[in-house]
């Protein structure tokens, strides 16, 4: 196979991967369901709420992989959020049950070809790095047998009484100007402060925490922090994209803290759909930026800081470069065990995680205006 044909094939695979992920999200949004807001811990969704993690390394997954694995947990009725590769299950003394289908996740990174290394050494020029995207297969611990009890047992949901103090501690630790009062929730990028109504202003006070994390998420984009583009005015795609990022930050933050809110800020579904239909990489970029922002927030509180992610997240520059410099690797996952499970599993798993998710929630109007606001009375 020629190099040109190989690159063309890789580019086609890359486009297919983005389309596959984006199409699943679009289907859910078109049905007025938000894939990252689910009835966790209920009869419909057995698993507790948490960020998916690798059961062997304890590393948390990040970015788009969180959405992929949440979707698989919900669709297939798994009781936990822990995952293993085929060989990892063997190394722990267990095994994947015959006939089980794995869930495909992705890993993004960069590498320097040997020829470029040699040329850089000879000429003194900087070697060119090439971004790559690799799929690999993982299995929920529910799909495995004979695992050690501490691996096989799902972690319980934190008691509700412990949740609000942890959020309060997080808010204080970030140093972000956070004001409680008024009847609307918003972040002011010009004056760099967050304002959220008091918890008693909400129909269900637990939802205050989700709103607080959403607005804190906007604050992470300030130029003095992560410096995201927040120049979009209300009704623009830039504005909708930033709202999508903040929504995912809140979802990831709630999952990290075990908070299960009942609301979803679904009045932006229409604008999100426009963004996703126009750019099949938007959900990948949004999830990546949200993971970075959540990590930024939790880095201020040591006992709440999430473990290192189980895969490298794609930043905007890397995603933007994939169309011209993309290669999809079939090599092993450097963060796991060196083997793609689909090559050795008795059942030959190579499924793609489906995002067919049932969500029951109410759509509520959202205030308009340049400042991002949310009314407590409609939350």
Phi, psi and omega in degrees: 000133182288158178298321180298316181294323179297315180294322179297319179295318179296319178297322177296318179296319179298313179298320179298322180294313178298316180299318182300312181294312183296319181299322179295318179294318180299317179302317180292316181294323178296333177270012180063031175244135179257113188301334183266007175236112188226160177281066185299145176072018180252181178296330181283324180233106189286330186288151170287164178277128178192162171285129179302143180222161174277123186291338181274317185260347184067009177282140180274144173283160183221173174058220185296335180296331176299314181294320179298313184287323174301317180299319180293320178300316184287314183295322188255005171072028178292152183263355182218173184246024182254142187226153179218153168277170183301313183288329177298319177300319178295318182295338179268005179091005179246198178197159175280133180298142180299135177090355179288143178261131179279173177246129183274125174240177187233155177227131181239139178196191178229154175215161178248117178301150181302320180298321178292325177298314180296317181295320179295322179292326182283322186261343183081003179278164180285135180288144181275128177267146182241124178288146176221157180230129183233138173266145169213167191246134177233163182232139174292149181298339174296337182270003184247159178233156174064025175282154175303146183305322182291340177272318186285334185280130178285140179289140180287158176288135179302144179297140183304327183296341183267354188281307186300318178300327180290321177293318179299318179295322179297314181301313181296320184292329183291335183078003179288137179295105186241117184247136178249122181156177180075189181239011178222148178257133180198164170240131177259105181293332181289312180267354176056061172213156178252140173230132181223136176299160179294156182305324182293349178281350183265147177304319176233110186305335180301333183286346176301322184293321178296315179297317180300317180291325177299311182290324173300324178301317176300319183296333179294340181278356180303150185299337179277356181241259183265352171056054174278160177285108179243030184276352184290137176271162184304133180096351179269164179292326177299317179297315181296322180295317178296323176295323177296317178299312181296323178297319178290324176301315179297318179296315180293322179294316177299319179296320180295329183261355181075023179272132181241086180286161181259350183261161168221142182272073192270001180291350178265004183305315182300317181289326176297318180300320178298317180297313184291323180292329181280327185224110183286357176259357187297316183293326178293316179295318181296316180294323179295313179296324180293320177298316179297320181291319178297317177299321179299312181298313184286344179293343181279346182234106190300320184281353176252352185297128179292152177294164180303142182295151182277357175207157180286133178276150180273128175269174184302321183294318181293316180298319182295331184274347184303321182301332183253335184235023189279140167225136175259118185275145173253013179285172182287163180280117184294342181267354185238239192245004177085020181209132172279124189300329184295345181279336186237349183297138180303328181271359180060051185289139172200045184279165175251132182301131178263150182245039179276101191236138178261123180228131176246117181200166182257141176268132181232150180292158180233143181294151179257174179125162184294321177284136182285115187233155174216125182279132178295328182292341180250018184253000000 
